[in-house]
Amino acid sequence: MTLLAHRHAYLYSLVTHGVLLAALLLFDQHSAQIQTVARRSDAARAHTPVLERNETEAGADRLRKIRELAERLEHERTNQEVGQTSKSEPTAPQAKNTSPRDLPQVYEQSKRDYLSARQQLLTIEAKHLAKITGQSLASAQTTVEAQRPGSGSGSKGTGTGAGASNSQMQAEIGQMQLDAQQMLGRVLELQRADQQGVSLSSEEARSAYRMANTSQQLAEEARGFAPAVDWTRLMGRPLSGVAINGVLDHEDVDFRQVESQAERKLRSNFLSHAESVRFGRRIGKTGTEHGEWICPDAWYIIGPFDNPRREAIDKSFPPEVEIDRDATYFGKDGQPVSWEYTRVSQIGVIPPHPEEYAIYYAYTEIYAAQEMDCWLALGSDDHSKLWVNGFLVWSGTRNLKNWSPTEGFRRVRLNAGFNRFLLRLENGWNGTMFSIAIQLE
């Protein structure tokens, strides 16, 4: 064999072995990916019962709180009708039962809470109707009952029966919760229509706000997408107690003028400092300068969750029920998704796996050296919501739009220590992004 033939044989052998090795590596990589997806799918299936239990318990807890608020609202309204003023402090709510309870027990208690809250809230509606129409209270109650017959067996007091499945009881708890929330939102509107302030403590007022707006249909409040809203009094200071659409406003304040002035000032301030925005998650330390802005330098981000044709824009996904950074859920197309730690070095944040018609969640914690009030500059492409320590402070426009870091401003109260920020981001098409900047004061 000639030298040239040897060379050709050697090269052929080298190429053949290289192709085989590459194929083997690709096969191993593909097998590893399949195994990883299988493990994550198993983790999602294993966590599903925990998530369902957490969601059911959260619904049961909201029903209990709505019942307590309904009782207080009816008590205050009765006092107003007889010309009395309640001087006593609100009765402390009963401590939550922390002992283990099975689902039938949770369901039965939830049904009792729902029926009690429903009766109290319908009575308030009936009294309002009787007042404005001049009809008798009994007639008004009949009218209100006919308008709000309730949906779900719990509203009729029949229950699911002893043979009901877990899924049936869980579904009915969720339905009773939504029904009670809608009634609470309606009653809060009536308080405004009657121009009667309800004497709620700050904590009760915050609870009323949260309960009425847990329903996604009522979560659009944010004062009509006002560009700048100050939530600090609702998050910790005394309130006037006047309510509309579940949002407690303050008397004798021209918010439109105040917010318009704040918006112009904040936008100008942010744009003038955009090049010097700092990144971090600890604020209020010695040496920070007044008027500067800081963006979180890291987020945990999870998604995508499916949002076909934007039909899930009002649907709550697991992160709105629990923040479990070790959990795995089923996301878009049934693929397992889990939280991913994402470092940030620019104002606009892009999710790790951006897809069209999808929902994402981003979670971070901001440490404040002391309690403080601060403005947030918010923006997203497309629709977004933000909860600060469980309080819904932002619900942006639903229009498909480009990102702007100064889309809106919200003034919030941060507690001393760690503060929880949960952002929900929707992507329609053509990319997605969000931003949150905190003004250091």
C-alpha positions in Angstrom: 0.0 0.0 0.0 1.4 3.4 -0.9 2.0 6.2 1.5 -0.9 8.2 0.0 -3.2 5.2 0.5 -2.2 4.9 4.1 -2.9 8.6 4.6 -6.4 8.3 3.0 -7.2 5.3 5.2 -6.0 7.1 8.3 -8.1 10.2 7.4 -11.1 8.1 6.7 -10.8 6.3 10.0 -10.3 9.5 11.9 -13.4 11.1 10.3 -15.4 8.0 10.8 -14.5 7.8 14.5 -15.1 11.5 14.9 -18.6 11.2 13.4 -19.3 8.2 15.6 -18.0 10.1 18.7 -20.1 13.2 17.9 -23.2 11.0 17.4 -22.6 9.3 20.7 -22.2 12.6 22.5 -25.4 13.9 20.9 -27.2 10.8 21.9 -25.9 11.0 25.4 -26.9 14.7 25.6 -30.4 14.0 24.2 -30.8 11.1 26.7 -29.7 13.4 29.5 -32.2 16.0 28.4 -35.0 13.4 28.3 -34.1 12.2 31.7 -34.0 15.8 33.1 -37.5 16.5 31.7 -38.7 13.2 33.1 -37.4 14.1 36.5 -38.9 17.6 36.5 -42.2 16.2 35.3 -42.2 13.7 38.2 -41.4 16.6 40.5 -44.3 18.6 39.1 -46.7 15.7 39.5 -45.5 15.0 43.1 -46.0 18.7 44.0 -49.5 19.0 42.4 -51.4 17.7 45.5 -49.4 20.1 47.7 -50.3 23.0 45.4 -54.0 22.0 45.3 -54.0 21.8 49.1 -52.3 25.2 49.4 -54.8 26.8 47.0 -57.8 25.3 48.8 -56.5 26.4 52.2 -55.8 29.9 50.8 -59.4 30.0 49.6 -60.8 28.8 52.9 -58.7 31.5 54.7 -60.0 34.2 52.5 -63.6 33.1 53.1 -63.0 33.3 56.8 -61.6 36.9 56.5 -64.5 38.0 54.2 -66.9 36.7 56.8 -65.2 38.7 59.6 -65.2 41.8 57.4 -68.8 41.3 56.4 -69.8 41.1 60.1 -68.0 44.3 60.8 -69.4 46.2 57.9 -73.0 45.2 58.9 -72.3 46.1 62.5 -71.0 49.6 61.5 -73.9 50.2 59.1 -76.4 49.3 61.8 -74.7 51.7 64.3 -74.9 54.5 61.7 -78.6 53.8 61.1 -79.5 54.2 64.8 -77.2 57.2 65.2 -74.6 55.5 67.3 -70.8 55.6 67.0 -68.8 52.6 67.9 -66.2 53.7 70.3 -64.8 50.2 71.1 -62.0 48.6 69.3 -62.9 46.0 66.7 -63.3 42.6 68.1 -60.2 40.6 67.6 -60.7 37.9 65.0 -60.6 34.3 66.1 -57.2 32.7 65.9 -56.9 30.5 62.8 -57.1 26.8 63.5 -53.5 25.6 62.9 -54.3 22.0 63.8 -54.3 19.6 60.8 -57.7 19.4 59.2 -58.8 17.1 56.4 -60.5 18.4 53.3 -64.1 17.7 54.3 -63.6 19.7 57.5 -62.1 22.6 55.6 -65.0 22.4 53.1 -67.7 22.4 55.9 -66.1 25.4 57.7 -65.7 27.2 54.4 -69.4 26.7 53.6 -70.4 28.1 57.0 -68.1 31.1 56.5 -69.5 31.6 53.0 -73.2 31.4 54.0 -72.6 33.8 56.9 -70.7 36.3 54.8 -73.2 36.0 52.0 -76.2 36.7 54.4 -74.4 39.8 55.9 -73.5 41.2 52.5 -76.9 40.6 51.0 -78.5 42.3 54.0 -76.3 45.4 53.4 -77.3 45.4 49.7 -81.0 45.0 50.6 -80.8 47.9 53.1 -79.2 50.1 50.4 -81.9 49.1 47.9 -84.7 49.8 50.4 -83.3 53.2 51.2 -83.0 54.4 47.6 -86.3 52.9 46.4 -88.5 53.3 49.4 -89.7 49.7 49.4 -89.8 47.6 52.5 -86.7 45.7 53.6 -88.4 42.4 53.1 -89.2 43.3 49.5 -85.7 44.6 48.9 -84.2 41.4 50.3 -86.3 39.3 47.9 -85.1 41.4 45.0 -81.5 41.2 46.0 -81.7 37.4 46.5 -83.2 37.0 43.1 -80.4 39.1 41.5 -77.7 37.2 43.4 -78.8 33.6 43.6 -75.3 32.4 44.0 -73.5 29.8 41.9 -72.4 26.5 43.3 -74.1 24.2 45.8 -72.5 25.9 48.8 -74.5 29.1 48.1 -77.7 27.1 48.6 -76.4 25.4 51.7 -76.8 21.9 50.3 -73.2 21.0 50.1 -71.6 18.4 47.9 -72.7 15.5 50.0 -70.7 12.9 51.9 -69.7 11.1 48.7 -68.1 14.2 47.0 -64.7 13.9 45.6 -61.8 16.0 46.7 -61.8 17.8 43.4 -65.5 18.7 43.8 -64.9 20.1 47.3 -61.9 22.1 46.1 -63.7 23.5 43.2 -66.7 24.6 45.3 -64.4 26.3 47.9 -62.9 28.2 45.0 -66.3 29.1 43.6 -67.6 30.2 47.0 -64.5 32.4 47.5 -65.0 34.1 44.1 -68.7 34.7 44.8 -68.0 36.2 48.2 -65.2 38.4 46.8 -67.6 39.8 44.2 -70.2 40.5 46.8 -67.7 42.3 49.0 -66.5 44.4 46.1 -70.2 45.4 45.4 -70.8 46.3 49.0 -67.7 48.5 49.1 -69.0 50.3 46.0 -72.4 50.9 47.8 -70.6 52.4 50.8 -69.3 55.1 48.4 -72.6 55.5 46.7 -74.2 56.2 50.0 -71.3 58.6 50.8 -70.9 56.9 54.1 -67.4 56.1 55.5 -67.1 52.8 57.3 -65.0 53.0 60.4 -62.5 50.3 59.8 -59.1 50.0 61.4 -56.1 50.3 59.1 -55.6 46.5 59.1 -59.2 45.8 58.4 -59.2 48.3 55.5 -56.1 46.7 54.0 -57.8 43.3 54.4 -61.0 44.6 52.7 -58.9 45.8 49.8 -57.0 42.5 49.4 -60.2 40.4 49.7 -62.2 42.5 47.2 -59.4 42.5 44.7 -58.2 38.9 44.9 -60.8 38.3 42.1 -59.0 39.1 38.9 -62.0 40.9 37.5 -61.7 43.4 40.4 -57.9 43.7 40.2 -58.0 46.4 37.6 -58.7 49.1 40.2 -55.4 50.9 40.6 -57.5 54.1 40.3 -58.3 53.7 36.6 -54.7 53.2 35.5 -53.7 56.5 37.1 -50.1 57.2 36.2 -49.0 57.9 39.8 -50.7 56.5 42.9 -49.7 56.9 46.6 -50.5 53.6 48.4 -48.6 54.3 51.6 -51.5 55.3 53.8 -53.4 52.2 52.8 -50.3 50.2 53.5 -49.8 51.5 57.0 -51.3 54.9 57.9 -54.8 55.8 59.2 -57.5 55.9 56.5 -60.5 58.0 55.9 -62.5 54.8 55.4 -64.3 55.9 52.2 -64.3 53.0 49.7 -65.0 52.7 46.0 -64.3 49.5 43.9 -62.5 48.0 46.8 -60.0 50.9 46.9 -60.1 53.1 50.0 -59.6 56.7 49.1 -59.0 59.7 51.3 -61.4 62.6 51.7 -60.9 66.1 50.6 -57.9 65.3 48.3 -57.8 66.1 44.6 -55.8 63.0 43.6 -55.9 63.8 39.9 -54.0 67.0 40.4 -51.6 65.5 43.0 -50.9 62.5 40.7 -50.4 64.6 37.6 -47.8 66.7 39.3 -46.1 63.6 40.8 -46.0 61.9 37.4 -44.3 64.8 35.7 -41.8 65.2 38.5 -41.0 61.5 38.8 -40.6 60.9 35.1 -38.2 63.9 34.8 -36.3 62.7 37.8 -35.9 59.1 36.5 -34.9 60.1 33.0 -32.3 62.5 34.3 -30.8 59.7 36.5 -31.3 56.8 34.0 -27.6 56.6 33.2 -26.6 56.4 36.9 -29.2 53.8 38.1 -27.6 51.4 40.5 -28.3 47.7 41.0 -28.8 46.0 44.3 -31.4 44.7 46.8 -30.4 46.6 50.0 -31.5 50.2 50.5 -31.4 52.7 53.2 -27.8 52.1 54.1 -25.4 54.9 55.1 -24.0 56.7 52.1 -27.0 56.5 49.7 -27.7 59.7 48.0 -31.1 61.3 47.9 -33.0 61.2 44.6 -31.1 58.3 43.0 -32.8 55.1 41.7 -31.9 51.5 42.3 -33.0 48.4 40.4 -33.0 44.8 41.9 -29.9 43.1 40.7 -31.4 39.6 40.8 -34.8 37.8 40.4 -36.2 34.4 40.5 -38.2 34.0 37.3 -40.6 31.1 36.4 -42.4 30.4 33.2 -43.7 30.2 30.6 -47.3 29.4 31.6 -49.8 29.1 28.7 -51.8 32.1 27.6 -53.4 31.2 24.2 -54.8 34.2 22.4 -54.5 36.0 25.8 -57.3 33.9 27.2 -55.5 33.3 30.5 -54.9 37.0 31.2 -57.3 36.7 34.2 -56.2 33.2 35.3 -54.1 32.8 38.5 -51.1 30.5 38.2 -49.3 28.7 41.0 -46.9 31.6 42.0 -50.0 33.6 43.0 -50.9 30.8 45.4 -47.5 30.0 46.9 -43.9 31.1 46.6 -42.0 27.8 46.7 -38.7 28.3 45.0 -38.0 24.5 45.1 -41.3 23.6 43.4 -41.8 22.5 39.9 -45.1 23.1 38.0 -46.6 22.2 34.6 -46.3 25.2 32.3 -46.9 25.9 28.7 -47.5 22.8 26.5 -47.4 20.7 29.6 -43.7 21.2 30.0 -42.3 21.4 33.6 -41.2 24.8 34.8 -39.3 25.9 37.9 -37.8 29.1 39.3 -34.5 30.2 37.7 -32.1 32.6 39.4 -31.4 35.5 37.1 -28.8 38.2 37.6 -29.6 41.6 36.3 -27.3 44.4 35.1 -29.7 46.5 33.0 -33.0 48.3 33.8 -35.2 46.1 31.5 -35.4 42.4 32.5 -36.1 39.7 29.9 -37.3 36.3 31.1 -34.9 33.4 30.5 -37.2 31.6 28.0 -39.3 34.3 26.3 -42.2 32.9 24.3 -45.3 34.4 22.7 -48.7 34.2 24.4 -47.2 33.3 27.8 -47.3 34.3 31.4 -44.2 34.7 33.6 -43.6 35.5 37.3 -40.6 37.2 38.8 -39.9 37.2 42.6 -37.3 39.1 44.6 -36.8 40.5 48.1 -35.6 44.0 48.9 -34.0 44.7 52.3 -34.7 48.0 53.8 -32.6 49.2 56.7 -35.6 50.9 58.3 -39.3 51.4 57.5 -39.6 53.9 54.6 -41.9 55.2 51.9 -40.6 55.2 48.3 -41.7 55.6 44.8 -41.5 52.7 42.3 -41.1 53.4 38.5 -42.8 50.5 36.6 -42.9 49.4 33.0 -43.7 46.2 31.0 -44.2 44.7 27.6 -47.1 43.7 27.8 -49.6 43.6 30.7 -48.1 43.3 34.3 -49.1 43.3 37.9 -47.0 43.9 41.0 -47.6 42.8 44.6 -45.5 44.3 47.4 -45.7 42.2 50.6 -48.9 40.6 49.3 -50.5 44.0 48.5 -51.5 44.6 44.8 -50.0 48.0 44.0 -49.9 47.9 40.2 -52.1 46.6 37.4 -51.0 48.0 34.1 -53.0 48.5 31.0 -54.0 45.4 29.0 -53.1 46.9 25.7 -50.3 45.3 23.8 -47.5 47.8 24.0 -43.8 48.4 24.0 -41.8 48.6 27.2 -41.3 52.0 28.9 -39.5 52.2 32.3 -41.8 55.2 33.2 -45.1 53.6 32.3 -46.4 54.2 35.8 -45.4 55.2 39.4 -46.6 53.8 42.7 -45.6 55.1 46.2 -45.4 52.2 48.7 -44.5 51.5 52.3 -41.5 49.2 52.8 -41.1 47.4 56.1 -37.8 47.3 58.0 -36.1 44.1 56.9 -37.0 42.0 53.8 -39.9 43.0 51.5 -41.4 40.6 49.0 -41.9 41.7 45.4 -43.9 39.5 43.1 -44.4 40.6 39.5 -46.6 38.9 36.9 -45.7 39.5 33.3 -47.7 38.8 30.2 -46.2 38.5 26.7 -48.5 38.8 23.7 -46.0 38.8 20.9 -42.8 40.3 19.6 -40.8 40.0 22.8 -41.4 40.9 26.4 -39.6 42.8 29.2 -40.3 44.4 32.6 -38.6 46.8 34.9 -38.9 48.1 38.5 -36.8 51.0 39.8 -36.9 52.2 43.4 -36.3 55.9 44.2 -34.1 56.3 47.2 -35.3 59.0 49.5 
